[in-house]
Amino acid sequence: MISPTPTTQIELCQTTRLNIDFSHRLPGLFFDIHCPHDLTDAVNQSSDRAIGVLKMLAGQFIGGVDCRPNDGVMYNVIMTAIREIEDVNSIVNAFSDAAILKEIANVKQEKQNRQA
């Protein structure tokens, strides 16, 4: 059997990669790397959801009545907040990566313009 070349492996990976639409996580946002307002909105939406979930969970520990949810429910609530915080990290990292790639493209373009 012939082993695929690295280029073939990359092409295969690119053609089989899933492009999952996560717009339901951040509805109405179309990210523009040049607009810090988009980054702020995205981070605020995710952090507001995480804070809301954790405040609801914290409320279960206040008061004299023991009506706490079972361990499975509490685990899922905590994991929901964790995923929201991970979303914030992903959003900020994506903006950062896009800014770096944009800067690299600008430097390459300037270099080509000087050579022309």
N, C-alpha and C positions, 0 to 999 in steps of 0.2 A: 504494500500500500504506500502511495506517495504522500509524504507529509505536506500540508499546505504551507505556502510561504507566509512570512509575517504580513505581507501586504494583503494576501488573500484572507488571512485570519481577521485582519482589521476590517476589510470590506464585508466579510460575512457578519461580523459583529455589528457593523453599522447598519446593515440591511435587516437584521433580525431584532434590533433594539426596539423596545416598546416606547412609544411616545404617549405617556399617560397624561390626560388632561386633569390638572388639579385646580382648575379655575373655580371650582366650587369651594375650595378652601379660602380663596381670596377673591370673592365675587366683585366684579366691576373694576378690577385693577388691570391696567395694561401698563406694564413696566417700561419706563424710559430711563435708561442709565444716566441721562443728563438731568433728570428731575429728582432731586433728593426728597421731594414731597411724596413721590410714589413709594420710596423706601420707608419713609415715616409712616405712611398709611398702612403698609403691609405689616410692619413690625407692631404697630399699635393694634391692629386687628387680632393678630395672633396672641400678643401679650394680654390684651383685654379678655380674650377667651380663656386663657390659662388662669388669669387672676379670678375670673368669675367661677370657674370650676373649683379652684382651691378655696374660695370663700364659701361656696356651698358645702364643701367637705368640712371646712373648719366649723361651720355652724352645727354640724352633727355632734361635736364634742362640747358644746356649750349648753348649759342647762342641766336640770336635775333628771329629766326623763331620758331613760336609756332607749333610744330608738335609732341607734346607729345601724347603717346598712351592713349587710354581711360582707365577709372578706372579699368575695369575688367582685362585688359592686365597688368597694373601696379601691381595690386594685385597678379596676378599669377607670375609675375617676382619676386616680393618680397618674396612670399611664396616659390618659387624655391630656393632662396638663404637661407631662413630659414631652409628648409629641408636639404640642403647641410651641414649647420652648425650642425644640429641635427645628421646627419650622422657621422660627425667628433666625436661628443660626444659619439655616440653609438660604434664607432670603438674603441676609447680609452677605454671606459668602458669595452668592451668585452676583450680587451687585458689585462686590469687590473684584471678582474674577472678570466680569464684563468690563469694568473700568481699566483693569490691567491689559486686557486684550485690545481694548480701544486705543490705549496709549501705545502699545506695540505696533498696531496698525498705523497710527499716526506717524511714528518714528520711521517705519518702513516707507510710507508714502513720501515723507520729507526727504528721505535718502534717495528715492527714485527721482523725485523732482529735481534734486541737486545734480544728479547724474545726467539728466536729460538736457 
